[in-house]
Amino acid sequence: MLHQLLTVDALLARDAQTDLGELHRRDRAIGRELADLAGRPAAQVLAWAERRGELPESSMEDVRRAEHGVGFVLVALGFVLGCVAAAGVLYYEGAGRVNVLATLALLVGLQLITLALTLILMLPARWRVILPGLGAAQGAFSALSPGRLLRRVAKWLAPAAAERLDGVLAGATAEERKYGEVRKWLVLRASQMFAAAFNAGLLAVYLALVVFTDLAFGWSTTLDVDVAHVQVLVETLAQPWKNWLAAAVPSAELVEATRYYRADGAAVVNAASLGRWWSFLFMCLVTYGLAPRLALLAFAVWRLDRAARRTLLHLPGVAELRYRLNREAVETRAEDPESGAPAPALPPGGEPIPLKGAGVAILWGGLELSDAEAARLVARVAGLAIKGIHRAGVGAAFSEDRETLRAAAAFAGPVAIIVKAWEPPLGELVDFIAELRGAADAGRAILVVPIAEDPGAAPCADDIAIWRRRMASTGDPWISVRGIGQKAVP
């Protein structure tokens, strides 16, 4: 799914530099062919991307191959390490015994600890408000997750796709906002693939040793531990299966008979009883190792699919795309033929669609435009019907700017900020946009519209490029820059 997300995102980025009328005519034609998918937004957007087919197939194929290759490498690595761990812990030369307590501590106890850490990592971000320190704990535990190998392995397997993958996996500011949830579940899925494979390796070697060798189990500790305490421990661990698999529950007699001391050497009282621990240890490895990891892997796969679909529908530009796919392009003209321009019809029922429907406009830096001129300009550039005009960035009138911020944030639709293209984007505007983002919804569309000294003319392409670079540096993926008369960039 990741390569499909990146494909859609790249196509939408290209569309952001294309004339609005051209976009609507092209996408509406595709939308008629995909009319049966109108009720399934994610499927419709993915089908649209497939119909476009304008990106080099090799670039997306590299991403897809990297997804599959990384999964294979992590599974193989986890399985091999699980085999090595089992061979080390269960090493037996025929003298002495395999210590049950050491086996439980290393192959079950440590896994239960990592399982608890994984559950903490899976907690939603909103819980950080409820649980102080959760964010710091998740950050620290994340650094220990095997899923962190995802980025390194991806770079190794698919150098051609490294830049695209790195933007998602590295958590750069803009990509973090778009792909943060997807990245979280990608890493968690990868860590559970590794952990499940590790436990499969443990079980494979364990069963091989049980079947093909004569393992002798016992328990020993330097501490002064009573036999009754060990019996309580094993009965507690055996609770999940004690009622239906009594043979895998060590009896008090077995616990008593298999305690040994280093001074005893290889001497045994009842050699036949030493192998009867195997079924208990097998059930512990399955119940507390493999089964929880498979369950968490299935959960992570499900959550990743949900996160990918939610992210797909919230990518900058998808709401406008869905509008173009499913609504006819109805053209209207303003009273002034020079300033007026075609604009898409408003959605039936007036449902809010970013960069469609109704929004507000802000004239920045003392632009001398009437409200009607500003409304026509935004309709011409973005097809946005303006319901309120505000002014900001004039001198030191910070109180007025604050009032404008509150008014713009209170409106549910997108915000268009009209600026002077010939003047460089200054820090005051960037700070204003940052405060606007903080006051408005995280995904609210903010459109920056640079205009020429003649408002009806197209601004200089170099000026537009400067504004795009500056807005991109904010790391806000829902900020776009559009000027009059833009065409597609090849």
Sequence and secondary structure as in RCSB ss.txt:
>XXXX:A:sequence
MLHQLLTVDALLARDAQTDLGELHRRDRAIGRELADLAGRPAAQVLAWAERRGELPESSMEDVRRAEHGVGFVLV
ALGFVLGCVAAAGVLYYEGAGRVNVLATLALLVGLQLITLALTLILMLPARWRVILPGLGAAQGAFSALSPGRLL
RRVAKWLAPAAAERLDGVLAGATAEERKYGEVRKWLVLRASQMFAAAFNAGLLAVYLALVVFTDLAFGWSTTLDV
DVAHVQVLVETLAQPWKNWLAAAVPSAELVEATRYYRADGAAVVNAASLGRWWSFLFMCLVTYGLAPRLALLAFA
VWRLDRAARRTLLHLPGVAELRYRLNREAVETRAEDPESGAPAPALPPGGEPIPLKGAGVAILWGGLELSDAEAA
RLVARVAGLAIKGIHRAGVGAAFSEDRETLRAAAAFAGPVAIIVKAWEPPLGELVDFIAELRGAADAGRAILVVP
IAEDPGAAPCADDIAIWRRRMASTGDPWISVRGIGQKAVP
>XXXX:A:secstr
 HHHHHHHHHHHHHHTTS HHHHHHHHHHHHHHTGGGTT HHHHHHHHHHHH  S HHHHHHHHHHHHHHHHHHH
HHHHHHHHHHHHHHT   SSS EEHHHHHIIIIIHHHHHHHHHHHHHS TTHHHHSTTHHHHHHHHHHH GGGHH
HHHHHHH GGGHHHHHHHHTT HHHHHHHHHHHHHHHHHHHHHHHHHHHHHHHHHHHHHHHHS   EEB  SS  
 HHHHHHHHHHHTTTTTTT GGGS  HHHHHHTB  GGGTT  S GGGGGTTHHHHHHHHIIIIIHHHHHHHHHH
HHHHHHHHHHHHHHSTTHHHHHHHHHS       SSTTT        GGG  BTTBSEEEEEEESS    HHHHH
HHHHHHH  EEEEEEEE STT HHHHHHHHHHHHHSSS EEEEEETTS   HHHHHHHHHHHHHS TT  EEEEE
E SSTTS   HHHHHHHHHHHHTTT TTEEE  TT     
